[in-house]
Amino acid sequence: MVWIPQIPDLVGRLGATELADALRDPATATVPVALDDPEAGRISGVAVLAAWLAVQDTWRAERKAEIEEVATTFGEGRAVGEWVVHLEGAEGERVGLPVAVAVDLASALPVRIHHSRLPLLGRHAVRRPMVPPDPSARASGVAGAYLAALGAGDTAAAVAAFAPDGTFRGPSADTDRCTGTEELTGLHDTLFSAGGGIPLSLCTVIEDDESSAFEYVVDRWGGAELPPQPGLAVCVRGADGLIASARVYDDVEAPVE
């Protein structure tokens, strides 16, 4: 349950001024508003959205939340924004929660928030998919090669998609990261130890000169079948064309140690 106040600005940068204004102040809405949050689920309608945003303002103040911008990826009518929300945990410790938001102006659900609930609850929570897979969705270049290796459970091919000093950051915390060939090899060996790869069914793909951002549904991890769950990932290419940074936002509980 994390609303990023900068989301309306991201919507506005896509040219959707009326929707951006409605997200800032639902009482002034002149267009339908709808979004999906990991805890609250689908939120639509002026009164419901206004009440939820008020709760969010209080929650951020109580948790002493500070929002760090990470990156944005823009496409035609779509964008992905990434942030890390630094806040107080249950024991008063500071926690970093990576959050990504997909904005899709052509969708009936134009704002979709992705983050793990593990840092907030101490456990994962299954979440229903927000948009269906699109069989025509494809990630190009090195991002596509990495997704193929991920689905095949091929550690060597997965690691080869990264630059030698490339970084993979998981969804549960901003400290959940592996850097360099050795750590990335160990990470993918562990990921594939459940009997195979992790095939992702892509829903949307947004690519610019530097990044590939994609929403997906996952329902299998190695030999384990999972309830269909949504996620979002971003792969950033370096000067050599390989993945300099991969960042994942989902709440899937891995069937591996």
DOMILO-882258 format. One record per residue: residue in three letters; x, y, z of N, C-alpha, C in turn. Coordinates in steps of 0.2 Angstrom, whole numbers, padded with zeros to 4 digits, always signed. Layout:
BEGIN
alaXYZXYZXYZ/...
REM end
This chain:
BEGIN
met+0004-0006+0000+0000+0000+0000+0004+0006+0000/val+0007+0008-0006+0012+0013-0006+0010+0017-0012/trp+0007+0023-0011+0006+0028-0016+0012+0033-0017/ile+0014+0034-0023+0020+0038-0024+0017+0045-0027/pro+0017+0050-0023+0014+0057-0025+0017+0059-0032/gln+0023+0057-0034+0025+0059-0041+0022+0056-0047/ile+0017+0051-0045+0014+0047-0051+0010+0052-0055/pro+0006+0057-0053+0003+0061-0057+0007+0065-0062/asp+0013+0067-0060+0018+0070-0064+0020+0066-0070/leu+0021+0059-0068+0023+0054-0074+0017+0054-0079/val+0011+0054-0076+0005+0054-0081+0005+0060-0085/gly+0006+0066-0082+0006+0072-0085+0011+0072-0091/arg+0017+0069-0090+0022+0069-0095+0021+0065-0101/leu+0015+0061-0100+0013+0057-0106+0007+0061-0110/gly+0006+0067-0107+0001+0072-0110-0006+0071-0108/ala-0007+0066-0103-0014+0065-0100-0015+0070-0094/thr-0016+0076-0096-0017+0081-0091-0023+0080-0086/glu-0028+0078-0089-0035+0078-0085-0034+0072-0080/leu-0031+0066-0083-0030+0061-0078-0025+0063-0073/ala-0020+0066-0074-0015+0068-0069-0018+0073-0064/asp-0022+0077-0066-0026+0082-0061-0030+0078-0057/ala-0034+0073-0060-0038+0069-0056-0035+0065-0051/leu-0029+0062-0052-0025+0059-0047-0022+0063-0042/arg-0021+0069-0043-0019+0074-0038-0025+0076-0034/asp-0030+0077-0037-0036+0079-0033-0042+0076-0036/pro-0044+0070-0033-0050+0067-0036-0057+0071-0037/ala-0057+0076-0032-0063+0080-0032-0064+0084-0038/thr-0059+0085-0042-0059+0089-0048-0059+0084-0054/ala-0060+0078-0053-0060+0073-0059-0065+0075-0064/thr-0062+0075-0071-0067+0076-0076-0066+0069-0081/val-0062+0065-0079-0061+0058-0083-0062+0053-0078/pro-0063+0047-0080-0063+0041-0075-0056+0040-0073/val-0056+0038-0066-0049+0036-0063-0049+0029-0061/ala-0044+0025-0062-0044+0018-0059-0036+0017-0058/leu-0035+0013-0053-0028+0011-0052-0028+0004-0048/asp-0023+0001-0048-0022-0006-0044-0016-0006-0040/asp-0017-0007-0033-0012-0007-0028-0011-0014-0025/pro-0005-0016-0023-0004-0023-0021-0008-0025-0015/glu-0010-0020-0010-0014-0022-0005-0022-0020-0006/ala-0023-0015-0008-0030-0013-0009-0034-0016-0015/gly-0030-0018-0020-0033-0020-0026-0035-0014-0030/arg-0040-0016-0034-0043-0011-0039-0046-0005-0035/ile-0044+0001-0037-0047+0007-0034-0050+0011-0039/ser-0056+0013-0039-0059+0017-0044-0065+0021-0042/gly-0066+0027-0045-0072+0031-0042-0069+0037-0038/val-0072+0042-0039-0069+0048-0035-0069+0048-0028/ala-0074+0046-0025-0074+0045-0017-0069+0040-0015/val-0069+0034-0018-0065+0029-0015-0058+0031-0016/leu-0056+0034-0022-0049+0036-0023-0047+0041-0018/ala-0051+0046-0017-0050+0052-0012-0049+0049-0005/ala-0053+0045-0003-0052+0042+0004-0045+0038+0004/trp-0044+0034-0001-0038+0030-0001-0031+0035-0001/leu-0031+0040-0005-0026+0044-0005-0025+0048+0002/ala-0030+0049+0005-0030+0052+0012-0026+0048+0017/val-0028+0041+0016-0025+0036+0021-0018+0036+0019/gln-0016+0036+0013-0009+0035+0010-0005+0041+0013/asp-0008+0047+0013-0004+0053+0016-0002+0052+0023/thr-0007+0049+0027-0006+0048+0034-0001+0043+0035/trp-0002+0037+0031+0003+0032+0032+0010+0034+0030/arg+0011+0038+0025+0018+0040+0023+0021+0044+0029/ala+0017+0049+0032+0019+0053+0037+0021+0049+0043/glu+0017+0044+0045+0018+0040+0051+0024+0036+0050/arg+0026+0033+0044+0032+0029+0042+0038+0033+0041/lys+0037+0040+0041+0042+0045+0039+0046+0043+0033/ala+0041+0042+0028+0043+0040+0021+0047+0045+0017/glu+0052+0043+0014+0056+0047+0010+0057+0044+0003/ile+0055+0047-0002+0055+0044-0009+0061+0046-0013/glu+0064+0041-0016+0070+0042-0020+0068+0039-0027/glu+0069+0044-0032+0068+0042-0039+0073+0038-0041/val+0072+0033-0045+0077+0028-0048+0077+0030-0056/ala+0072+0029-0059+0072+0030-0067+0065+0030-0069/thr+0065+0032-0076+0058+0032-0080+0060+0029-0086/thr+0055+0025-0089+0055+0022-0096+0049+0025-0100/phe+0050+0028-0105+0044+0030-0109+0043+0027-0116/gly+0037+0025-0117+0035+0023-0124+0029+0027-0126/glu+0026+0025-0132+0020+0028-0135+0014+0027-0130/gly+0012+0032-0127+0006+0031-0122+0007+0027-0116/arg+0013+0025-0115+0015+0021-0109+0021+0024-0106/ala+0022+0022-0099+0028+0024-0096+0029+0019-0090/val+0035+0018-0087+0036+0015-0081+0040+0020-0077/gly+0038+0021-0071+0042+0025-0066+0045+0020-0060/glu+0051+0021-0058+0054+0017-0053+0056+0022-0047/trp+0055+0019-0041+0057+0023-0035+0059+0018-0030/val+0062+0021-0025+0063+0017-0018+0060+0021-0013/val+0056+0018-0009+0053+0022-0003+0056+0020+0003/his+0060+0024+0006+0063+0023+0013+0058+0025+0018/leu+0057+0020+0023+0052+0021+0028+0054+0017+0034/glu+0050+0019+0039+0051+0015+0046+0048+0008+0046/gly+0052+0003+0047+0049-0004+0048+0045-0005+0055/ala+0043-0011+0056+0039-0012+0062+0043-0011+0068/glu+0050-0012+0068+0054-0011+0074+0057-0005+0074/gly+0055+0000+0070+0058+0007+0070+0064+0007+0065/glu+0066+0002+0062+0072+0002+0057+0070+0005+0051/arg+0075+0008+0047+0073+0010+0040+0073+0004+0035/val+0068+0004+0031+0067-0001+0026+0067+0003+0019/gly+0070+0000+0014+0070+0002+0008+0065-0002+0004/leu+0060+0000+0001+0055-0003-0003+0055-0001-0010/pro+0057-0005-0015+0057-0003-0022+0050-0004-0025/val+0048+0002-0028+0041+0002-0031+0042+0004-0038/ala+0038+0001-0042+0037+0003-0049+0030+0004-0051/val+0029+0008-0056+0022+0010-0058+0022+0010-0065/ala+0017+0006-0068+0016+0006-0075+0010+0011-0077/val+0011+0015-0081+0006+0020-0083+0004+0018-0091/asp-0002+0016-0092-0004+0014-0098-0011+0017-0100/leu-0010+0023-0104-0016+0027-0106-0022+0024-0109/ala-0020+0018-0113-0025+0015-0117-0029+0010-0113/ser-0027+0008-0107-0030+0003-0103-0036+0006-0099/ala-0040+0002-0097-0046+0003-0093-0043+0004-0086/leu-0037+0001-0084-0033+0002-0078-0027+0005-0079/pro-0027+0012-0080-0021+0015-0082-0015+0016-0078/val-0016+0015-0071-0011+0015-0066-0010+0009-0062/arg-0004+0005-0063-0004-0001-0060+0003-0001-0056/ile+0002-0002-0049+0008-0001-0044+0010-0008-0043/his+0017-0009-0043+0020-0015-0042+0025-0015-0036/his+0025-0019-0031+0030-0020-0026+0029-0026-0022/ser+0034-0028-0019+0033-0034-0014+0030-0031-0008/arg+0027-0036-0004+0024-0034+0002+0029-0037+0008/leu+0034-0041+0006+0038-0044+0011+0041-0039+0015/pro+0044-0033+0013+0047-0028+0018+0042-0025+0023/leu+0036-0025+0021+0031-0022+0025+0027-0027+0030/leu+0026-0033+0027+0022-0038+0031+0027-0044+0034/gly+0033-0044+0031+0037-0050+0033+0035-0056+0030/arg+0031-0056+0025+0029-0062+0021+0027-0060+0014/his+0027-0064+0009+0024-0063+0003+0017-0063+0003/ala+0013-0060-0002+0006-0061-0003+0005-0062-0010/val+0001-0067-0012-0001-0068-0019-0006-0063-0021/arg-0005-0061-0027-0009-0055-0030-0011-0058-0037/arg-0018-0056-0039-0020-0058-0045-0017-0054-0051/pro-0017-0056-0057-0014-0052-0062-0019-0047-0064/met-0016-0041-0066-0020-0035-0067-0021-0034-0075/val-0017-0037-0079-0018-0037-0086-0016-0043-0089/pro-0020-0046-0094-0018-0052-0097-0012-0052-0101/pro-0009-0058-0102-0003-0059-0106-0005-0057-0113/asp+0000-0054-0117-0001-0052-0124+0004-0057-0128/pro+0001-0062-0132+0006-0066-0136+0010-0062-0141/ser+0008-0056-0142+0013-0052-0147+0018-0048-0144/ala+0018-0048-0137+0023-0044-0133+0030-0047-0134/arg+0035-0043-0136+0042-0046-0136+0046-0041-0133/ala+0051-0043-0130+0057-0038-0128+0062-0039-0133/ser+0065-0034-0135+0070-0035-0140+0077-0035-0137/gly+0082-0037-0142+0089-0037-0140+0091-0041-0134/val+0095-0038-0130+0098-0042-0124+0093-0043-0119/ala+0088-0039-0118+0082-0041-0114+0079-0047-0116/gly+0077-0047-0122+0074-0053-0125+0078-0060-0124/ala+0085-0059-0125+0090-0064-0124+0090-0067-0117/tyr+0089-0062-0112+0089-0064-0105+0083-0067-0103/leu+0077-0065-0106+0071-0068-0104+0071-0075-0107/ala+0074-0076-0113+0074-0083-0115+0078-0088-0111/ala+0084-0085-0109+0088-0089-0104+0085-0090-0098/leu+0081-0085-0095+0077-0086-0089+0072-0092-0090/gly+0068-0092-0095+0063-0097-0096+0066-0104-0097/ala+0072-0104-0100+0076-0110-0101+0079-0113-0095/gly+0081-0109-0090+0085-0111-0085+0092-0112-0086/asp+0094-0107-0091+0101-0108-0093+0105-0102-0090/thr+0109-0104-0085+0113-0099-0081+0118-0096-0085/ala+0122-0100-0089+0127-0097-0093+0124-0091-0098/ala+0119-0093-0101+0116-0088-0106+0113-0082-0102/ala+0110-0083-0096+0107-0078-0092+0113-0073-0090/val+0118-0076-0088+0124-0071-0085+0127-0068-0091/ala+0128-0071-0097+0131-0068-0103+0127-0062-0105/ala+0121-0061-0103+0117-0055-0105+0119-0049-0101/phe+0123-0050-0096+0125-0045-0091+0132-0042-0093/ala+0133-0036-0092+0140-0033-0092+0144-0037-0086/pro+0150-0037-0087+0154-0040-0082+0153-0037-0075/asp+0151-0031-0074+0150-0028-0068+0142-0026-0067/gly+0138-0030-0071+0131-0029-0071+0128-0031-0064/thr+0122-0028-0063+0119-0029-0056+0112-0031-0057/phe+0110-0036-0053+0103-0038-0053+0100-0036-0046/arg+0095-0033-0046+0091-0031-0039+0085-0034-0039/gly+0084-0038-0033+0077-0041-0032+0072-0037-0030/pro+0066-0039-0029+0060-0035-0027+0059-0034-0019/ser+0062-0038-0015+0060-0037-0008+0064-0032-0004/ala+0069-0029-0007+0073-0024-0003+0078-0020-0007/asp+0079-0014-0006+0084-0011-0010+0091-0013-0009/thr+0092-0018-0004+0099-0021-0003+0099-0028-0006/asp+0094-0030-0009+0093-0037-0012+0096-0037-0019/arg+0103-0037-0019+0106-0036-0026+0112-0041-0026/cys+0114-0042-0033+0120-0046-0034+0123-0042-0040/thr+0130-0042-0039+0134-0038-0044+0140-0042-0047/gly+0141-0042-0053+0147-0046-0056+0146-0053-0058/thr+0150-0056-0062+0149-0062-0065+0148-0068-0060/glu+0152-0068-0055+0152-0073-0050+0146-0073-0046/glu+0144-0067-0043+0137-0067-0039+0131-0068-0044/leu+0131-0066-0050+0126-0067-0054+0125-0074-0056/thr+0131-0078-0057+0131-0085-0058+0128-0089-0052/gly+0130-0087-0046+0127-0090-0040+0120-0089-0039/leu+0118-0083-0041+0110-0081-0041+0106-0085-0045/his+0108-0086-0052+0104-0089-0056+0105-0097-0055/asp+0110-0099-0053+0111-0107-0051+0105-0108-0046/thr+0105-0103-0041+0100-0104-0036+0093-0104-0039/leu+0092-0099-0043+0085-0098-0046+0083-0104-0050/phe+0087-0107-0053+0086-0113-0057+0086-0119-0054/ser+0087-0119-0047+0088-0126-0043+0081-0129-0042/ala+0076-0126-0044+0069-0129-0043+0067-0133-0048/gly+0072-0135-0053+0070-0140-0058+0069-0137-0065/gly+0072-0131-0066+0071-0128-0072+0071-0120-0072/gly+0068-0117-0077+0068-0110-0078+0062-0107-0075/ile+0062-0100-0077+0056-0096-0074+0053-0093-0081/pro+0048-0096-0084+0045-0093-0090+0041-0087-0088/leu+0041-0082-0091+0037-0076-0090+0033-0075-0096/ser+0026-0074-0095+0021-0072-0100+0021-0064-0100/leu+0023-0061-0105+0023-0054-0106+0016-0051-0107/cys+0015-0046-0104+0009-0042-0104+0010-0035-0108/thr+0015-0032-0106+0016-0025-0110+0024-0025-0110/val+0026-0021-0115+0033-0020-0116+0034-0013-0118/ile+0038-0009-0114+0040-0002-0116+0048-0002-0116/glu+0050+0001-0122+0057+0001-0123+0059+0008-0126/asp+0065+0011-0123+0068+0017-0126+0075+0015-0127/asp+0079+0021-0128+0086+0020-0130+0090+0016-0125/glu+0088+0016-0119+0092+0013-0114+0089+0007-0110/ser+0082+0007-0110+0079+0002-0105+0074-0002-0109/ser+0073-0008-0106+0067-0012-0108+0063-0013-0101/ala+0057-0011-0101+0052-0012-0095+0047-0017-0098/phe+0045-0022-0094+0040-0026-0096+0036-0029-0090/glu+0029-0029-0090+0025-0032-0086+0024-0039-0088/tyr+0023-0043-0083+0022-0050-0085+0018-0054-0080/val+0016-0060-0081+0013-0065-0077+0017-0071-0076/val+0018-0073-0070+0022-0080-0069+0017-0085-0066/asp+0017-0091-0068+0013-0096-0065+0017-0103-0065/arg+0024-0102-0066+0028-0108-0065+0035-0106-0064/trp+0038-0110-0059+0045-0109-0057+0048-0115-0057/gly+0052-0117-0062+0055-0124-0062+0050-0129-0063/gly+0050-0134-0058+0045-0139-0058+0039-0137-0054/ala+0039-0131-0051+0033-0129-0047+0028-0125-0050/glu+0022-0127-0050+0016-0123-0052+0014-0117-0047/leu+0013-0111-0049+0012-0106-0045+0005-0103-0047/pro+0001-0100-0042-0005-0096-0044-0002-0090-0048/pro-0006-0089-0054-0004-0084-0058-0003-0077-0055/gln+0003-0074-0055+0004-0068-0052+0008-0063-0056/pro+0006-0056-0055+0009-0051-0059+0016-0049-0057/gly+0020-0046-0061+0026-0043-0059+0028-0038-0065/leu+0034-0034-0063+0037-0029-0068+0044-0030-0067/ala+0048-0029-0073+0055-0029-0072+0058-0024-0077/val+0063-0021-0076+0067-0016-0080+0074-0019-0081/cys+0076-0019-0088+0083-0020-0089+0086-0014-0093/val+0091-0012-0090+0095-0006-0092+0101-0008-0096/arg+0102-0005-0102+0108-0007-0106+0114-0002-0105/gly+0120-0005-0104+0126-0001-0104+0128+0001-0111/ala+0134+0004-0111+0137+0007-0117+0139+0001-0121/asp+0140-0005-0118+0142-0011-0122+0136-0015-0125/gly+0130-0012-0123+0124-0016-0126+0122-0021-0121/leu+0125-0023-0116+0123-0028-0112+0120-0025-0106/ile+0117-0029-0102+0113-0027-0096+0117-0024-0091/ala+0116-0018-0089+0120-0015-0084+0117-0016-0077/ser+0110-0016-0078+0106-0016-0071+0099-0019-0073/ala+0097-0024-0069+0091-0027-0070+0087-0026-0063/arg+0081-0024-0063+0077-0023-0057+0070-0026-0058/val+0068-0030-0052+0062-0034-0052+0058-0031-0047/tyr+0051-0031-0049+0046-0029-0044+0040-0034-0044/asp+0040-0039-0040+0034-0043-0039+0034-0046-0032/asp+0030-0050-0031+0029-0053-0024+0029-0061-0024/val+0032-0064-0029+0032-0071-0030+0037-0074-0025/glu+0034-0079-0021+0038-0083-0016+0042-0088-0020/ala+0048-0088-0020+0052-0093-0024+0052-0100-0021/pro+0051-0105-0024+0051-0112-0022+0058-0115-0021/val+0063-0110-0019+0070-0112-0018+0073-0109-0012/glu+0078-0111-0009+0081-0108-0003+0085-0102-0005/
REM end
